Amino acid sequence: MKSRNCLIWLLITVLGGTMAGCVKVKPRVKTAKPPPEYTVTVRADRGWQNSGIHVRAGQIIQCKAEGEWRDHFSSYSPEGDTAVYKKHFGVNAPANALIMKISNQTNIAYYVGLHTNVVAERSGEIRFRKNYSLPIGMEGEIKVKVKVGNDADADKIADYDEINLWHTNPLSPDSDGDGFTDLEEINDQPARAPL
């Protein structure tokens, strides 16, 4: 009995001492500067085109696109022909729409259109193209402005935007604790002006 009590005391002492030495560290968010903005030109007459922009899994990719590409029948904005959907490259999107993927090692593609926010599912280089398999007879180009930002709380909002645009907590996916995520709330309101 005495040895059992000693063993319990030893476990409490060791575990208690270990637990007392634990310190919970909060992640830091670096948002002093906005993320750099890159401009990528996507040509209509080519397949997948490298952007030169590398992302890490979990980062937010923000894209805004403008311009047009043309064939013998019509011209298309980055939104493509919304009357005709094509399932190419793993995405069901309007024909001739702007799409992207991360690295050449995946079949997952994303519809970009005029703008999008995407959480990078993997690390790699961002690649763009139009959602159509044959570029023959196509011409023109789309300019895509791309920003890549961190997302400490994984709520699909870049940390810089949480602090400077939405005034939410980049370390909490539900900043005000009301049961609605920050993303759900900002989708229902216009951006707040910076203070």
N, C-alpha and C positions, 0 to 999 in steps of 0.2 A: 504494500500500500504506500509505504514511504517512497519507494522508487518511482511509483506511478505519479505521485504528487510532484516529485522532483522533475519528472519528464514533462508534466503539464506546465510547471513553472518555467522550465527551460524553453518550451515552445512559445509560451506567452512572451517571455523575455526576448527571445530571438525575433519572433514575428512582430511583436510590439516595437522593438527597436528598429526593425526594418521598415515597418509602416511609418514610424515617427520620422524617419529620414526621407520619406517620399515627398516630393514637391510636385505639384501639378503645374505644368508650364503651359501658358496660353500661347497659341501661335501668334506671330506678329504679322501685320499686314503692311506692306510697303506700297503706299499709294500717293507719294508726294508728287509724282509726275504722271501725266496720262500715258497710256501705252503708246508706242510709236504707231503711226499710220503708214501703211505701205500701199502703193498703187500697182496693181497687176493688170496687164493687158491680155485679154483672152481672145484669140483669133477664131473666127468661124470655120476656117478651112483646115483646122488641125484637131487631133484627138486630145487626149489628156495632156495638159500643159503644166509644167512645174512652175510654182510661184517663187521659189527661193525662200519661202517662209516656213520655218520649222516650229512645231508646237509640241507640248508635252500633254500626255493624257490628263484630262480634268480641266485644262485651260478653256477659256471662253473664246470663240472665234466670232468676231462681229464683221459682217460684210455689208457693204452698200455698193450697188452696181448701177451703171448707166451706159448708154450707147445702144447700138443695134447691129444685128447681122441680117443679111438678106440672101434670098435665093431667087430663082426666076419667077416665083409666084407671089412673094410677099416679103415684108420686113418684120423683124421680131425684136422686141425689147428683151431685157433679161428675164422677164416673166414668161416668154415664149408664147406659143399658140394655146391659149387656155381652152379652146374648143376641142383640142386633140391631146389626149394623154398617152404617153409612151412609157412603158416599163423597161428601161434600159439601165444597165450598170447598177442594179440593186435599188433603184428609186423609181416610184411612179410619179412622174411630173409632166407638166405640159411639154409638148414637142418643141424643140429648139430653145428650151429654157436653160438658164445658167445653172449648172450643178457643180458640186465639189466633192472631193474625198480626201482623206488623210493617208498619205503614203501609197505606194504601189502594191502594198502587201494586203490589201483589203478589197472586198467587193461592196462595202458599205459606202453609199453615196448620199449626198444631201441636196435637196432643192434649195437654191439660193434666191432666185428671182431678183427683185429689186433690193431686198435686204433680208438678213437672217442673223440670228444668234445661235451658235451650235456649241455644245460641249464636246471637246475632242475625246473620242472614245479610245484613242491610242496616240502614241507619239509618232511623229513623222512630218514629212513635208506636205503642205497643202497643195492640191492639184485641182485645176478647173477645166471645164469643157462645156459644150452645149449638149443638151439631151437629145441627141440624134446620132445614129450609128454611122451614117455616111456623110462626110463633110464635102463631097463633090458638089461643085456649083455654088457653094456658100462663100460669102465674103462679108467683110465688116469686122468690127471688134467691140468688145464690151470692156470697159474700165471698171475694175473692182477695187474699192478701198477696203483694206483689211486691217483690223486691230486684233491683237491677241492679248488677253488679260488673264490674271489669276483669279481664282474663285475659292477662297479659304473655307467657306461654309458649304460649298457644293450646292448652292441654291439656283445655279444657272444664271447668276447676275455677276458681272465682273466686279471685283473689289473696288476698283477706282470709281465705277458708276454708283455703287452702293453709298460710298462716302460723299462724292461730289455732285451726284445728280439726284439720287433718290433719298439720301439722308437716312439710310438704314444701316444696321450693324453688319459688317462683312464677316463677322465671326458667329452669326446666328441666322439660320435660315428663316426664322420667324421672329424678327426683331422686337415686335411689340407683344409677343406671347399670346395672340388672340386665336390661335389655331389655324390661321391662314398663312401660307408661306409668303415671304417677301415677293416672290415672283407672281403669285396669284394676286397680290394686292397692287403691284405696279402695273399689271396688265389691265387694271380697271381704272387707272388715273393717268393724267398727263405728268410729265417730268416736273419736279419742283425746281424752281430757280435756285442756283447756288447762293449761299448766304454771303 
